[in-house]
Each structure stands twice: as structure tokens, then as C-alpha cells.
């Protein structure tokens, strides 16, 4: 069975969206290494609609050339959306037909590398609480963002026990905390 991972950047005041607006110089070599290790193991990505639309508008058209651009362009991307229809324009992108949980569970049982859930706070939350995401990594940057969407989880979510499986502190003060659902 394939491993499903998800990761989000967040500030110490809980902002989980638009990290490019507040992570500034906190991104360091160690964090880059952790991310490259994750990307090297991943051959499939599940995205939400908004994340897909934002990334499809940016990554194929940017002149900025880095390892993530190469990775996300060439990797199989499956998009969860209730509003998108038909064939998706960004290469290697496919719209998920039917139930997201059933699709993700089926994908988990097919051969391949790891599956990463990216580009969507709601989809990360949904798949983690459904028990489909095996590991959730939260990268806490040493910054107070002030504005932006806070909280990965909602006040009406059920009490859910998790287990800390790894904790890394980088030289610039980032804390990478990785959790899984407690059995």
C-alpha cells in the first residue's frame, strides 16, 4: 500500500495560507533538504481546485526554474473539484471523478511511490480526518503572519487523537512536526 503524506507551512499564530507572503528568510537549507526528500519519494499529487488553479496559472508559465517546478510539472496530478469539468489544461493533470475518499483509497492500493496531498487546506483536512493521509507534516515558521486563513482544523471537527512521529528543528528556527492518527 502506498503512503499518503500532506504538509502545510504555517506561522506561529496559525496562518496556513499564502506562506509566500510571510515565510521570508525562514526557509533554510535543512528545510529544503526535507522537502527534496519528500519530493524524491513522491510520484503522485492530489490537489484541491483552488490549489490547482493557482499552481496551473503560475508554474507552467514562470521563468523561475527550480526543482519544485520540474517536480510539479512532470508529476501525475489528480484534482478534486465539484466545479471544474472536462479535460484539465495543465500537463499530467486529471480531474477526480466520483467520491474523493474512494478515489484516494483506490489510488493508495495501486503500485507506485508516495502520494502527496498539496495545494489545499480543506482537502488536507478532509483526507487526514478520513484516515487516508498517513502522515501530516506541519512546518511552523518563526513568524507571526497577522492576517490570513487560520487553522487547518475547524471548531466542529471531532476530537481526534494523533501521535507525533517526528520533530525536526532547523537552523533558522523552523519546526517540522509530523503526525499520524493514533490507532
VMD Tcl script that builds the backbone (N, CA, C; Angstrom):
set m [mol new atoms 549]
animate dup $m
set s [atomselect $m all]
$s set {name element resname resid chain x y z} {
  {N N UNK 1 A 0.851 -1.181 0.000}
  {CA C UNK 1 A 0.000 0.000 0.000}
  {C C UNK 1 A 0.896 1.243 0.000}
  {N N UNK 2 A 0.530 2.200 -0.840}
  {CA C UNK 2 A 1.303 3.435 -0.942}
  {C C UNK 2 A 1.048 4.332 0.267}
  {N N UNK 3 A 2.054 5.093 0.626}
  {CA C UNK 3 A 1.949 6.052 1.724}
  {C C UNK 3 A 1.401 7.370 1.179}
  {N N UNK 4 A 0.484 7.974 1.932}
  {CA C UNK 4 A -0.065 9.283 1.576}
  {C C UNK 4 A 0.407 10.283 2.621}
  {N N UNK 5 A 1.037 11.365 2.136}
  {CA C UNK 5 A 1.539 12.403 3.032}
  {C C UNK 5 A 0.892 13.738 2.688}
  {N N UNK 6 A 0.921 14.631 3.637}
  {CA C UNK 6 A 0.467 16.008 3.413}
  {C C UNK 6 A 1.327 16.907 4.274}
  {N N UNK 7 A 1.530 18.117 3.813}
  {CA C UNK 7 A 2.315 19.066 4.577}
  {C C UNK 7 A 1.835 20.475 4.325}
  {N N UNK 8 A 1.895 21.273 5.365}
  {CA C UNK 8 A 1.495 22.672 5.258}
  {C C UNK 8 A 2.493 23.546 6.000}
  {N N UNK 9 A 2.788 24.688 5.426}
  {CA C UNK 9 A 3.533 25.721 6.129}
  {C C UNK 9 A 2.540 26.484 6.991}
  {N N UNK 10 A 2.961 26.868 8.183}
  {CA C UNK 10 A 2.121 27.764 8.976}
  {C C UNK 10 A 2.965 28.620 9.893}
  {N N UNK 11 A 2.365 29.738 10.274}
  {CA C UNK 11 A 3.025 30.693 11.166}
  {C C UNK 11 A 2.698 30.314 12.610}
  {N N UNK 12 A 3.399 30.911 13.562}
  {CA C UNK 12 A 3.118 30.567 14.960}
  {C C UNK 12 A 1.759 31.077 15.419}
  {N N UNK 13 A 1.173 32.027 14.677}
  {CA C UNK 13 A -0.187 32.453 15.013}
  {C C UNK 13 A -1.242 31.675 14.222}
  {N N UNK 14 A -0.826 30.583 13.578}
  {CA C UNK 14 A -1.772 29.654 12.984}
  {C C UNK 14 A -2.185 29.911 11.554}
  {N N UNK 15 A -1.599 30.882 10.861}
  {CA C UNK 15 A -1.972 31.151 9.473}
  {C C UNK 15 A -1.427 30.018 8.595}
  {N N UNK 16 A -2.311 29.446 7.763}
  {CA C UNK 16 A -1.940 28.300 6.934}
  {C C UNK 16 A -2.084 28.569 5.437}
  {N N UNK 17 A -2.315 29.807 5.056}
  {CA C UNK 17 A -2.433 30.107 3.624}
  {C C UNK 17 A -1.383 31.138 3.220}
  {N N UNK 18 A -1.057 31.121 1.937}
  {CA C UNK 18 A -0.160 32.097 1.314}
  {C C UNK 18 A 1.167 32.273 2.062}
  {N N UNK 19 A 1.909 31.168 2.292}
  {CA C UNK 19 A 3.177 31.315 3.012}
  {C C UNK 19 A 4.186 32.201 2.291}
  {N N UNK 20 A 4.021 32.360 0.989}
  {CA C UNK 20 A 4.930 33.242 0.255}
  {C C UNK 20 A 4.817 34.686 0.727}
  {N N UNK 21 A 3.744 35.004 1.459}
  {CA C UNK 21 A 3.537 36.355 1.977}
  {C C UNK 21 A 4.200 36.574 3.338}
  {N N UNK 22 A 4.662 35.499 3.999}
  {CA C UNK 22 A 5.191 35.692 5.344}
  {C C UNK 22 A 6.362 34.781 5.725}
  {N N UNK 23 A 6.756 33.818 4.914}
  {CA C UNK 23 A 7.848 32.955 5.358}
  {C C UNK 23 A 9.225 33.603 5.171}
  {N N UNK 24 A 9.318 34.592 4.319}
  {CA C UNK 24 A 10.514 35.407 4.143}
  {C C UNK 24 A 11.797 34.591 4.173}
  {N N UNK 25 A 12.707 34.934 5.081}
  {CA C UNK 25 A 14.025 34.300 5.112}
  {C C UNK 25 A 14.085 33.073 6.021}
  {N N UNK 26 A 12.942 32.576 6.468}
  {CA C UNK 26 A 12.931 31.416 7.360}
  {C C UNK 26 A 13.182 30.105 6.619}
  {N N UNK 27 A 13.019 30.105 5.322}
  {CA C UNK 27 A 13.256 28.889 4.545}
  {C C UNK 27 A 14.764 28.658 4.490}
  {N N UNK 28 A 15.217 27.529 4.998}
  {CA C UNK 28 A 16.657 27.281 5.079}
  {C C UNK 28 A 17.053 25.973 4.390}
  {N N UNK 29 A 18.344 25.706 4.412}
  {CA C UNK 29 A 18.885 24.535 3.724}
  {C C UNK 29 A 18.306 23.235 4.265}
  {N N UNK 30 A 18.170 23.124 5.581}
  {CA C UNK 30 A 17.634 21.900 6.172}
  {C C UNK 30 A 16.192 21.664 5.734}
  {N N UNK 31 A 15.398 22.730 5.721}
  {CA C UNK 31 A 14.008 22.612 5.288}
  {C C UNK 31 A 13.950 22.217 3.815}
  {N N UNK 32 A 14.812 22.808 3.007}
  {CA C UNK 32 A 14.895 22.425 1.600}
  {C C UNK 32 A 15.250 20.948 1.440}
  {N N UNK 33 A 16.142 20.451 2.268}
  {CA C UNK 33 A 16.524 19.041 2.221}
  {C C UNK 33 A 15.377 18.117 2.577}
  {N N UNK 34 A 14.618 18.498 3.598}
  {CA C UNK 34 A 13.448 17.711 3.998}
  {C C UNK 34 A 12.440 17.666 2.851}
  {N N UNK 35 A 12.218 18.810 2.235}
  {CA C UNK 35 A 11.261 18.871 1.132}
  {C C UNK 35 A 11.742 18.059 -0.065}
  {N N UNK 36 A 13.020 18.116 -0.388}
  {CA C UNK 36 A 13.544 17.359 -1.530}
  {C C UNK 36 A 13.449 15.854 -1.281}
  {N N UNK 37 A 13.645 15.419 -0.039}
  {CA C UNK 37 A 13.487 14.008 0.305}
  {C C UNK 37 A 12.049 13.573 0.064}
  {N N UNK 38 A 11.103 14.421 0.466}
  {CA C UNK 38 A 9.680 14.133 0.248}
  {C C UNK 38 A 9.370 14.059 -1.240}
  {N N UNK 39 A 9.850 15.035 -2.003}
  {CA C UNK 39 A 9.571 15.049 -3.443}
  {C C UNK 39 A 10.178 13.841 -4.141}
  {N N UNK 40 A 11.363 13.416 -3.709}
  {CA C UNK 40 A 12.021 12.271 -4.343}
  {C C UNK 40 A 11.223 10.987 -4.166}
  {N N UNK 41 A 10.482 10.875 -3.073}
  {CA C UNK 41 A 9.689 9.668 -2.811}
  {C C UNK 41 A 8.304 9.733 -3.455}
  {N N UNK 42 A 7.894 10.915 -3.903}
  {CA C UNK 42 A 6.529 11.153 -4.381}
  {C C UNK 42 A 6.449 11.068 -5.902}
  {N N UNK 43 A 5.437 10.335 -6.396}
  {CA C UNK 43 A 5.208 10.312 -7.838}
  {C C UNK 43 A 3.776 10.681 -8.221}
  {N N UNK 44 A 2.970 11.028 -7.225}
  {CA C UNK 44 A 1.576 11.378 -7.467}
  {C C UNK 44 A 1.170 12.473 -6.485}
  {N N UNK 45 A 0.371 13.437 -6.979}
  {CA C UNK 45 A -0.101 14.532 -6.138}
  {C C UNK 45 A -1.615 14.629 -6.249}
  {N N UNK 46 A -2.261 14.860 -5.113}
  {CA C UNK 46 A -3.691 15.174 -5.085}
  {C C UNK 46 A -3.804 16.639 -4.694}
  {N N UNK 47 A -4.545 17.396 -5.500}
  {CA C UNK 47 A -4.734 18.835 -5.287}
  {C C UNK 47 A -6.216 19.161 -5.148}
  {N N UNK 48 A -6.489 20.225 -4.430}
  {CA C UNK 48 A -7.826 20.800 -4.442}
  {C C UNK 48 A -7.965 21.741 -5.636}
  {N N UNK 49 A -9.175 22.161 -5.914}
  {CA C UNK 49 A -9.437 23.013 -7.075}
  {C C UNK 49 A -8.676 24.326 -7.017}
  {N N UNK 50 A -8.752 25.036 -5.892}
  {CA C UNK 50 A -8.102 26.332 -5.799}
  {C C UNK 50 A -6.587 26.205 -5.936}
  {N N UNK 51 A -6.016 25.229 -5.259}
  {CA C UNK 51 A -4.579 24.998 -5.384}
  {C C UNK 51 A -4.191 24.679 -6.812}
  {N N UNK 52 A -4.998 23.841 -7.463}
  {CA C UNK 52 A -4.739 23.505 -8.860}
  {C C UNK 52 A -4.788 24.761 -9.729}
  {N N UNK 53 A -5.829 25.554 -9.584}
  {CA C UNK 53 A -5.972 26.752 -10.423}
  {C C UNK 53 A -4.825 27.732 -10.203}
  {N N UNK 54 A -4.453 27.941 -8.944}
  {CA C UNK 54 A -3.340 28.855 -8.645}
  {C C UNK 54 A -2.027 28.335 -9.228}
  {N N UNK 55 A -1.734 27.062 -8.999}
  {CA C UNK 55 A -0.473 26.494 -9.462}
  {C C UNK 55 A -0.443 26.351 -10.970}
  {N N UNK 56 A -1.581 25.981 -11.590}
  {CA C UNK 56 A -1.629 25.832 -13.054}
  {C C UNK 56 A -1.432 27.175 -13.749}
  {N N UNK 57 A -1.819 28.252 -13.086}
  {CA C UNK 57 A -1.608 29.591 -13.653}
  {C C UNK 57 A -0.156 30.041 -13.476}
  {N N UNK 58 A 0.499 29.556 -12.426}
  {CA C UNK 58 A 1.854 30.032 -12.124}
  {C C UNK 58 A 2.967 29.134 -12.674}
  {N N UNK 59 A 3.003 27.864 -12.268}
  {CA C UNK 59 A 4.168 27.032 -12.526}
  {C C UNK 59 A 4.478 26.791 -14.002}
  {N N UNK 60 A 3.512 26.518 -14.860}
  {CA C UNK 60 A 3.881 26.292 -16.267}
  {C C UNK 60 A 4.382 27.558 -16.975}
  {N N UNK 61 A 4.058 28.724 -16.425}
  {CA C UNK 61 A 4.360 29.987 -17.103}
  {C C UNK 61 A 5.511 30.771 -16.500}
  {N N UNK 62 A 5.980 30.366 -15.340}
  {CA C UNK 62 A 7.032 31.132 -14.690}
  {C C UNK 62 A 8.388 30.869 -15.332}
  {N N UNK 63 A 9.202 31.888 -15.347}
  {CA C UNK 63 A 10.565 31.723 -15.829}
  {C C UNK 63 A 11.465 31.240 -14.702}
  {N N UNK 64 A 10.948 31.305 -13.472}
  {CA C UNK 64 A 11.682 30.817 -12.308}
  {C C UNK 64 A 11.830 29.309 -12.461}
  {N N UNK 65 A 13.038 28.830 -12.503}
  {CA C UNK 65 A 13.286 27.415 -12.740}
  {C C UNK 65 A 13.919 26.810 -11.501}
  {N N UNK 66 A 13.209 25.902 -10.873}
  {CA C UNK 66 A 13.759 25.228 -9.712}
  {C C UNK 66 A 13.295 23.781 -9.687}
  {N N UNK 67 A 13.741 23.064 -8.674}
  {CA C UNK 67 A 13.406 21.645 -8.565}
  {C C UNK 67 A 11.912 21.419 -8.401}
  {N N UNK 68 A 11.218 22.314 -7.658}
  {CA C UNK 68 A 9.785 22.114 -7.466}
  {C C UNK 68 A 9.026 22.295 -8.780}
  {N N UNK 69 A 9.432 23.264 -9.585}
  {CA C UNK 69 A 8.763 23.464 -10.880}
  {C C UNK 69 A 8.875 22.199 -11.727}
  {N N UNK 70 A 10.050 21.619 -11.790}
  {CA C UNK 70 A 10.253 20.393 -12.555}
  {C C UNK 70 A 9.403 19.265 -11.983}
  {N N UNK 71 A 9.431 19.128 -10.650}
  {CA C UNK 71 A 8.658 18.082 -9.996}
  {C C UNK 71 A 7.167 18.223 -10.293}
  {N N UNK 72 A 6.592 19.382 -9.995}
  {CA C UNK 72 A 5.137 19.533 -10.090}
  {C C UNK 72 A 4.655 19.506 -11.536}
  {N N UNK 73 A 5.479 19.910 -12.473}
  {CA C UNK 73 A 5.091 19.863 -13.881}
  {C C UNK 73 A 5.041 18.427 -14.386}
  {N N UNK 74 A 6.011 17.616 -13.986}
  {CA C UNK 74 A 6.134 16.260 -14.519}
  {C C UNK 74 A 5.374 15.190 -13.742}
  {N N UNK 75 A 4.897 15.519 -12.569}
  {CA C UNK 75 A 4.232 14.542 -11.712}
  {C C UNK 75 A 2.753 14.417 -12.062}
  {N N UNK 76 A 2.219 13.201 -11.906}
  {CA C UNK 76 A 0.782 12.974 -12.093}
  {C C UNK 76 A 0.023 13.741 -11.019}
  {N N UNK 77 A -0.929 14.574 -11.454}
  {CA C UNK 77 A -1.715 15.400 -10.549}
  {C C UNK 77 A -3.192 15.029 -10.693}
  {N N UNK 78 A -3.848 14.734 -9.569}
  {CA C UNK 78 A -5.277 14.447 -9.553}
  {C C UNK 78 A -5.959 15.561 -8.784}
  {N N UNK 79 A -7.009 16.120 -9.379}
  {CA C UNK 79 A -7.634 17.327 -8.848}
  {C C UNK 79 A -9.049 17.030 -8.367}
  {N N UNK 80 A -9.308 17.363 -7.105}
  {CA C UNK 80 A -10.642 17.221 -6.518}
  {C C UNK 80 A -11.388 18.535 -6.699}
  {N N UNK 81 A -12.530 18.470 -7.379}
  {CA C UNK 81 A -13.317 19.683 -7.619}
  {C C UNK 81 A -14.766 19.315 -7.888}
  {N N UNK 82 A -15.654 20.141 -7.374}
  {CA C UNK 82 A -17.077 19.996 -7.692}
  {C C UNK 82 A -17.470 20.914 -8.837}
  {N N UNK 83 A -16.586 21.843 -9.211}
  {CA C UNK 83 A -16.944 22.842 -10.230}
  {C C UNK 83 A -16.192 22.706 -11.543}
  {N N UNK 84 A -14.965 22.189 -11.524}
  {CA C UNK 84 A -14.226 22.016 -12.774}
  {C C UNK 84 A -14.850 20.871 -13.573}
  {N N UNK 85 A -14.828 21.017 -14.893}
  {CA C UNK 85 A -15.391 19.987 -15.777}
  {C C UNK 85 A -14.435 19.719 -16.926}
  {N N UNK 86 A -14.480 18.504 -17.445}
  {CA C UNK 86 A -13.733 18.175 -18.653}
  {C C UNK 86 A -12.250 17.970 -18.433}
  {N N UNK 87 A -11.513 18.029 -19.530}
  {CA C UNK 87 A -10.065 17.816 -19.524}
  {C C UNK 87 A -9.362 19.041 -18.952}
  {N N UNK 88 A -8.389 18.802 -18.097}
  {CA C UNK 88 A -7.622 19.886 -17.493}
  {C C UNK 88 A -6.439 20.240 -18.386}
  {N N UNK 89 A -6.132 21.528 -18.459}
  {CA C UNK 89 A -5.118 22.013 -19.400}
  {C C UNK 89 A -3.679 21.724 -18.965}
  {N N UNK 90 A -3.383 21.784 -17.680}
  {CA C UNK 90 A -2.010 21.607 -17.214}
  {C C UNK 90 A -1.588 20.156 -17.406}
  {N N UNK 91 A -0.429 19.946 -18.018}
  {CA C UNK 91 A 0.014 18.588 -18.332}
  {C C UNK 91 A 0.025 17.698 -17.103}
  {N N UNK 92 A -0.271 16.418 -17.315}
  {CA C UNK 92 A -0.297 15.385 -16.276}
  {C C UNK 92 A -1.353 15.641 -15.203}
  {N N UNK 93 A -2.411 16.391 -15.545}
  {CA C UNK 93 A -3.478 16.696 -14.590}
  {C C UNK 93 A -4.764 16.000 -15.002}
  {N N UNK 94 A -5.423 15.381 -14.021}
  {CA C UNK 94 A -6.659 14.649 -14.264}
  {C C UNK 94 A -7.667 15.029 -13.187}
  {N N UNK 95 A -8.884 15.276 -13.605}
  {CA C UNK 95 A -9.967 15.578 -12.681}
  {C C UNK 95 A -10.439 14.282 -12.018}
  {N N UNK 96 A -10.606 14.308 -10.720}
  {CA C UNK 96 A -11.104 13.138 -9.990}
  {C C UNK 96 A -12.604 13.032 -10.234}
  {N N UNK 97 A -13.017 11.875 -10.723}
  {CA C UNK 97 A -14.437 11.605 -10.950}
  {C C UNK 97 A -14.979 10.845 -9.737}
  {N N UNK 98 A -16.139 11.234 -9.249}
  {CA C UNK 98 A -16.764 10.495 -8.154}
  {C C UNK 98 A -16.246 10.900 -6.788}
  {N N UNK 99 A -16.402 9.981 -5.851}
  {CA C UNK 99 A -16.093 10.216 -4.439}
  {C C UNK 99 A -14.585 10.327 -4.200}
  {N N UNK 100 A -14.163 11.412 -3.567}
  {CA C UNK 100 A -12.749 11.656 -3.296}
  {C C UNK 100 A -12.146 10.570 -2.417}
  {N N UNK 101 A -12.815 10.202 -1.337}
  {CA C UNK 101 A -12.268 9.195 -0.431}
  {C C UNK 101 A -12.068 7.863 -1.144}
  {N N UNK 102 A -13.065 7.440 -1.916}
  {CA C UNK 102 A -12.952 6.174 -2.645}
  {C C UNK 102 A -11.812 6.250 -3.656}
  {N N UNK 103 A -11.698 7.374 -4.358}
  {CA C UNK 103 A -10.615 7.547 -5.331}
  {C C UNK 103 A -9.258 7.450 -4.646}
  {N N UNK 104 A -9.084 8.185 -3.545}
  {CA C UNK 104 A -7.795 8.214 -2.846}
  {C C UNK 104 A -7.443 6.838 -2.274}
  {N N UNK 105 A -8.423 6.136 -1.724}
  {CA C UNK 105 A -8.161 4.786 -1.196}
  {C C UNK 105 A -7.752 3.833 -2.322}
  {N N UNK 106 A -8.433 3.938 -3.467}
  {CA C UNK 106 A -8.093 3.102 -4.616}
  {C C UNK 106 A -6.672 3.418 -5.108}
  {N N UNK 107 A -6.350 4.700 -5.183}
  {CA C UNK 107 A -5.016 5.126 -5.627}
  {C C UNK 107 A -3.941 4.600 -4.687}
  {N N UNK 108 A -4.235 4.594 -3.391}
  {CA C UNK 108 A -3.309 4.075 -2.385}
  {C C UNK 108 A -2.959 2.607 -2.633}
  {N N UNK 109 A -3.909 1.873 -3.171}
  {CA C UNK 109 A -3.720 0.437 -3.379}
  {C C UNK 109 A -3.088 0.096 -4.717}
  {N N UNK 110 A -2.828 1.087 -5.545}
  {CA C UNK 110 A -2.167 0.850 -6.830}
  {C C UNK 110 A -0.656 0.969 -6.649}
  {N N UNK 111 A 0.120 0.320 -7.517}
  {CA C UNK 111 A 1.579 0.425 -7.396}
  {C C UNK 111 A 2.067 1.849 -7.644}
  {N N UNK 112 A 3.174 2.178 -7.019}
  {CA C UNK 112 A 3.779 3.488 -7.230}
  {C C UNK 112 A 4.468 3.991 -5.983}
  {N N UNK 113 A 4.959 5.220 -6.099}
  {CA C UNK 113 A 5.622 5.870 -4.975}
  {C C UNK 113 A 4.601 6.511 -4.052}
  {N N UNK 114 A 5.099 7.404 -3.225}
  {CA C UNK 114 A 4.211 8.081 -2.280}
  {C C UNK 114 A 3.272 9.041 -3.000}
  {N N UNK 115 A 2.155 9.303 -2.354}
  {CA C UNK 115 A 1.155 10.242 -2.839}
  {C C UNK 115 A 1.173 11.431 -1.888}
  {N N UNK 116 A 1.323 12.638 -2.420}
  {CA C UNK 116 A 1.329 13.843 -1.588}
  {C C UNK 116 A 0.060 14.643 -1.839}
  {N N UNK 117 A -0.568 15.066 -0.766}
  {CA C UNK 117 A -1.724 15.960 -0.854}
  {C C UNK 117 A -1.173 17.366 -0.701}
  {N N UNK 118 A -1.360 18.195 -1.730}
  {CA C UNK 118 A -0.777 19.536 -1.762}
  {C C UNK 118 A -1.812 20.552 -2.230}
  {N N UNK 119 A -1.512 21.814 -1.995}
  {CA C UNK 119 A -2.290 22.890 -2.594}
  {C C UNK 119 A -3.742 22.909 -2.187}
  {N N UNK 120 A -4.020 22.678 -0.915}
  {CA C UNK 120 A -5.398 22.768 -0.482}
  {C C UNK 120 A -5.576 22.464 0.991}
  {N N UNK 121 A -5.897 23.472 1.766}
  {CA C UNK 121 A -6.097 23.306 3.206}
  {C C UNK 121 A -7.264 22.370 3.476}
  {N N UNK 122 A -8.389 22.595 2.796}
  {CA C UNK 122 A -9.586 21.792 3.047}
  {C C UNK 122 A -9.397 20.334 2.654}
  {N N UNK 123 A -8.701 20.089 1.555}
  {CA C UNK 123 A -8.503 18.705 1.121}
  {C C UNK 123 A -7.545 17.975 2.056}
  {N N UNK 124 A -6.529 18.661 2.569}
  {CA C UNK 124 A -5.621 18.053 3.554}
  {C C UNK 124 A -6.418 17.674 4.800}
  {N N UNK 125 A -7.210 18.606 5.305}
  {CA C UNK 125 A -8.036 18.362 6.484}
  {C C UNK 125 A -8.957 17.168 6.265}
  {N N UNK 126 A -9.675 17.196 5.150}
  {CA C UNK 126 A -10.655 16.152 4.847}
  {C C UNK 126 A -9.999 14.771 4.786}
  {N N UNK 127 A -8.915 14.643 4.021}
  {CA C UNK 127 A -8.283 13.339 3.855}
  {C C UNK 127 A -7.558 12.864 5.114}
  {N N UNK 128 A -7.065 13.800 5.933}
  {CA C UNK 128 A -6.445 13.406 7.202}
  {C C UNK 128 A -7.495 12.853 8.159}
  {N N UNK 129 A -8.596 13.586 8.325}
  {CA C UNK 129 A -9.641 13.128 9.240}
  {C C UNK 129 A -10.317 11.851 8.751}
  {N N UNK 130 A -10.300 11.608 7.437}
  {CA C UNK 130 A -10.872 10.375 6.875}
  {C C UNK 130 A -9.935 9.181 7.048}
  {N N UNK 131 A -8.724 9.429 7.566}
  {CA C UNK 131 A -7.777 8.347 7.779}
  {C C UNK 131 A -7.026 7.941 6.527}
  {N N UNK 132 A -7.074 8.748 5.483}
  {CA C UNK 132 A -6.399 8.435 4.223}
  {C C UNK 132 A -4.965 8.955 4.224}
  {N N UNK 133 A -4.743 10.129 4.801}
  {CA C UNK 133 A -3.385 10.672 4.929}
  {C C UNK 133 A -2.686 9.931 6.062}
  {N N UNK 134 A -1.561 9.319 5.736}
  {CA C UNK 134 A -0.805 8.547 6.725}
  {C C UNK 134 A 0.040 9.435 7.620}
  {N N UNK 135 A 0.606 10.514 7.054}
  {CA C UNK 135 A 1.430 11.439 7.828}
  {C C UNK 135 A 1.153 12.872 7.414}
  {N N UNK 136 A 0.959 13.718 8.413}
  {CA C UNK 136 A 0.715 15.143 8.214}
  {C C UNK 136 A 1.870 15.911 8.828}
  {N N UNK 137 A 2.601 16.660 7.989}
  {CA C UNK 137 A 3.714 17.469 8.480}
  {C C UNK 137 A 3.310 18.931 8.504}
  {N N UNK 138 A 3.537 19.558 9.640}
  {CA C UNK 138 A 3.287 20.990 9.803}
  {C C UNK 138 A 4.637 21.677 9.965}
  {N N UNK 139 A 4.929 22.593 9.060}
  {CA C UNK 139 A 6.185 23.332 9.100}
  {C C UNK 139 A 5.883 24.693 9.721}
  {N N UNK 140 A 6.266 24.853 10.972}
  {CA C UNK 140 A 5.999 26.090 11.689}
  {C C UNK 140 A 7.176 27.039 11.494}
  {N N UNK 141 A 6.901 28.168 10.841}
  {CA C UNK 141 A 7.927 29.187 10.635}
  {C C UNK 141 A 7.921 30.151 11.817}
  {N N UNK 142 A 9.087 30.652 12.220}
  {CA C UNK 142 A 9.172 31.570 13.354}
  {C C UNK 142 A 8.751 32.982 12.949}
  {N N UNK 143 A 7.463 33.124 12.671}
  {CA C UNK 143 A 6.928 34.413 12.257}
  {C C UNK 143 A 5.459 34.510 12.680}
  {N N UNK 144 A 5.031 35.702 12.997}
  {CA C UNK 144 A 3.608 35.975 13.220}
  {C C UNK 144 A 3.109 36.627 11.944}
  {N N UNK 145 A 2.219 35.926 11.244}
  {CA C UNK 145 A 1.750 36.409 9.938}
  {C C UNK 145 A 0.733 37.538 10.073}
  {N N UNK 146 A -0.038 37.519 11.130}
  {CA C UNK 146 A -1.029 38.572 11.335}
  {C C UNK 146 A -2.324 38.327 10.600}
  {N N UNK 147 A -2.304 38.342 9.275}
  {CA C UNK 147 A -3.539 38.142 8.517}
  {C C UNK 147 A -3.452 36.866 7.704}
  {N N UNK 148 A -4.596 36.344 7.352}
  {CA C UNK 148 A -4.681 35.133 6.550}
  {C C UNK 148 A -5.533 34.089 7.230}
  {N N UNK 149 A -5.871 33.079 6.468}
  {CA C UNK 149 A -6.711 31.997 6.996}
  {C C UNK 149 A -5.946 31.250 8.066}
  {N N UNK 150 A -6.598 31.118 9.184}
  {CA C UNK 150 A -6.013 30.395 10.303}
  {C C UNK 150 A -6.644 29.021 10.414}
  {N N UNK 151 A -5.913 28.142 10.986}
  {CA C UNK 151 A -6.425 26.846 11.402}
  {C C UNK 151 A -6.676 25.881 10.253}
  {N N UNK 152 A -5.966 24.816 10.325}
  {CA C UNK 152 A -6.183 23.703 9.427}
  {C C UNK 152 A -7.500 23.011 9.790}
  {N N UNK 153 A -7.764 22.915 11.064}
  {CA C UNK 153 A -8.962 22.216 11.516}
  {C C UNK 153 A -10.040 23.205 11.935}
  {N N UNK 154 A -11.274 22.725 11.982}
  {CA C UNK 154 A -12.437 23.576 12.272}
  {C C UNK 154 A -12.953 23.314 13.679}
  {N N UNK 155 A -13.651 24.301 14.262}
  {CA C UNK 155 A -14.191 24.126 15.611}
  {C C UNK 155 A -15.164 22.955 15.742}
  {N N UNK 156 A -15.834 22.582 14.662}
  {CA C UNK 156 A -16.806 21.488 14.751}
  {C C UNK 156 A -16.219 20.119 14.367}
  {N N UNK 157 A -14.895 20.041 14.160}
  {CA C UNK 157 A -14.268 18.754 13.892}
  {C C UNK 157 A -14.333 17.892 15.146}
  {N N UNK 158 A -14.400 16.573 14.975}
  {CA C UNK 158 A -14.441 15.690 16.142}
  {C C UNK 158 A -13.099 15.683 16.872}
  {N N UNK 159 A -13.145 15.366 18.152}
  {CA C UNK 159 A -11.910 15.170 18.898}
  {C C UNK 159 A -11.177 14.011 18.231}
  {N N UNK 160 A -9.923 14.243 17.865}
  {CA C UNK 160 A -9.158 13.250 17.112}
  {C C UNK 160 A -7.778 13.129 17.737}
  {N N UNK 161 A -7.417 11.943 18.156}
  {CA C UNK 161 A -6.118 11.725 18.787}
  {C C UNK 161 A -5.067 11.474 17.718}
  {N N UNK 162 A -3.931 12.149 17.862}
  {CA C UNK 162 A -2.823 11.984 16.930}
  {C C UNK 162 A -1.553 11.645 17.701}
  {N N UNK 163 A -0.580 11.170 16.963}
  {CA C UNK 163 A 0.700 10.809 17.551}
  {C C UNK 163 A 1.798 11.556 16.807}
  {N N UNK 164 A 2.701 12.187 17.549}
  {CA C UNK 164 A 3.866 12.843 16.958}
  {C C UNK 164 A 4.869 11.761 16.580}
  {N N UNK 165 A 5.202 11.672 15.282}
  {CA C UNK 165 A 6.117 10.624 14.829}
  {C C UNK 165 A 7.508 11.155 14.495}
  {N N UNK 166 A 7.624 12.484 14.308}
  {CA C UNK 166 A 8.942 13.063 14.035}
  {C C UNK 166 A 8.894 14.562 14.317}
  {N N UNK 167 A 10.013 15.087 14.794}
  {CA C UNK 167 A 10.135 16.516 15.065}
  {C C UNK 167 A 11.554 16.944 14.706}
  {N N UNK 168 A 11.652 17.938 13.815}
  {CA C UNK 168 A 12.956 18.456 13.384}
  {C C UNK 168 A 12.950 19.963 13.592}
  {N N UNK 169 A 14.044 20.476 14.162}
  {CA C UNK 169 A 14.224 21.922 14.295}
  {C C UNK 169 A 15.351 22.311 13.367}
  {N N UNK 170 A 15.097 23.284 12.500}
  {CA C UNK 170 A 16.131 23.709 11.559}
  {C C UNK 170 A 16.918 24.879 12.125}
  {N N UNK 171 A 18.020 25.220 11.476}
  {CA C UNK 171 A 18.919 26.262 11.971}
  {C C UNK 171 A 18.266 27.639 12.020}
  {N N UNK 172 A 17.266 27.889 11.185}
  {CA C UNK 172 A 16.588 29.186 11.214}
  {C C UNK 172 A 15.329 29.173 12.077}
  {N N UNK 173 A 15.161 28.112 12.859}
  {CA C UNK 173 A 14.074 28.074 13.825}
  {C C UNK 173 A 12.759 27.510 13.332}
  {N N UNK 174 A 12.743 26.870 12.178}
  {CA C UNK 174 A 11.535 26.182 11.726}
  {C C UNK 174 A 11.376 24.894 12.527}
  {N N UNK 175 A 10.143 24.553 12.843}
  {CA C UNK 175 A 9.854 23.281 13.496}
  {C C UNK 175 A 8.996 22.454 12.546}
  {N N UNK 176 A 9.495 21.294 12.166}
  {CA C UNK 176 A 8.759 20.398 11.279}
  {C C UNK 176 A 8.224 19.266 12.149}
  {N N UNK 177 A 6.926 19.297 12.408}
  {CA C UNK 177 A 6.261 18.312 13.258}
  {C C UNK 177 A 5.438 17.388 12.373}
  {N N UNK 178 A 5.683 16.091 12.471}
  {CA C UNK 178 A 4.956 15.124 11.645}
  {C C UNK 178 A 4.090 14.256 12.553}
  {N N UNK 179 A 2.810 14.165 12.174}
  {CA C UNK 179 A 1.809 13.460 12.966}
  {C C UNK 179 A 1.134 12.368 12.149}
  {N N UNK 180 A 0.617 11.381 12.851}
  {CA C UNK 180 A -0.280 10.401 12.246}
  {C C UNK 180 A -1.459 10.215 13.191}
  {N N UNK 181 A -2.553 9.705 12.654}
  {CA C UNK 181 A -3.697 9.403 13.503}
  {C C UNK 181 A -3.304 8.311 14.482}
  {N N UNK 182 A -3.741 8.442 15.730}
  {CA C UNK 182 A -3.458 7.405 16.722}
  {C C UNK 182 A -4.422 6.250 16.479}
  {N N UNK 183 A -3.885 5.031 16.542}
  {CA C UNK 183 A -4.713 3.838 16.315}
  {C C UNK 183 A -5.760 3.708 17.413}
}
mol reanalyze $m
mol bondsrecalc $m
mol representation Tube
mol addrep $m
